[in-house]
Amino acid sequence: MLKSLLTRRGAMLGAAALVAAIGLANPAAAVTPEEIKARGKLIVGIQGDNPPWGFVTSAGKQDGFDADMGALFAKELGVEVEFVPLEVNNRIPALTSGRVDVLFATMAMLPDRAKAVQFSKPYNANAIVLIGPKNKSIKTNADMANLTISVAKGAAQDTQVTKNAPASATIRRFDGDAASVQALVSGQVEALGGNIFYMDRVEKARPGEFENKLEFQKLYNGACTRLSEKEINASLNTFIDKIKANGDLKKIYDKWMKVPVPEFPESIEGIPFTAN
């Protein structure tokens, strides 16, 4: 009898410890706007090294287009914002594991990703491109033959360069956007798979030497939440509609993108904007 009680007590303590461990491992356990409001804080996953989208300033502050989006959504909910800087490959795991509530993290809206996360309506437009030397003719995919090309591992540019480059091209995969850009400007590679906003960084480091050569894919970015979380998905879509209508999105575009706000599609094949 005593042995049975001790065994049962040990099992209960073990279960309690497991629950506590899960709670510690998942600090962003809130899954609805009301739970986030009760906590008083929105935890946003964001890229930490990808200006103008998300980056950490010399003062240690998270800044950029997505930082402004995350801060504005937190303001809409009436709570503080906490940013969690993430590498490209860590974005979806950080969300699905409960480490963050939402991703404003340069998340290109792709059908494969939509199987793992719930996208909001799009709030930004982008394109995946190849950046190469101005003095080298690269007009077709075949012209990438024998080039050494850097990409951020697991990003949309990795997918597109891998899909379009000839077999003779060498693709070097780096952990994050900053490392892939650095590989080009430091001469480790000849070309770079990126998006249309990479050129600003490349131009600052190596003025007048590089340009956008090929466009592989037009993309839209959306905020991401976990699958089946209807309330926060609906809240995000209402928020995005609001800032498109009241001019707040234009202000963020003017500040960081310096291009007009594009027209956004009402639907994208394979990517629902509304949680089931």
C-alpha angles and dihedrals in degrees: 000000000000091000090051092051092049091049091049092047091049091051091050092049090048091051091048090051090050092051090049091049091051090050091052092046092051108045091160093063092142111108104172133056090246092054090048090050091050090052090047095222139082114211110211126193110215140163112265101198108034114094133220088026104047131342142145116249124223086261090058095252122139108237142165141080095308092043089057090048092051093046091049092050090050089051089051089055091045095240140111120265128232119190125211110196111220139187118235094260093047098055102088095037090052089055100041092046091055096247091126134023098220141001122233089167112129088277108180110213104244128162094235091054091048088066090062104034139026114247124209124216111295119272102176139033126217142160133221111233144169116242116204144156116298090225094057122079109232109161103138138032089256089062088068089071112132093003121135106226130188123213137170104258114252095006126124089260090057089055094046098045090046090050097046107032119094117251090254092064118097114224116201114196120208133189102255140346097280093057093048091050091047090053089061099043092046092052098247090124137022100224140018134220108216145117133283092270096057092081093073091063094041092049092051091052099040108017117209097359105097141042142175106277110174134017113214105173143001112227142183126210124223137180114255133219132167120286117273094014093131100171099056092040090054090046091052093049091049089049093049092049089050097051091046090054101041098046099249092117089052090053091054091046091050091049099047113012099035091206131100118275105263129228109265124216120249089223141008119208113255094008119093115201093201125066117238 
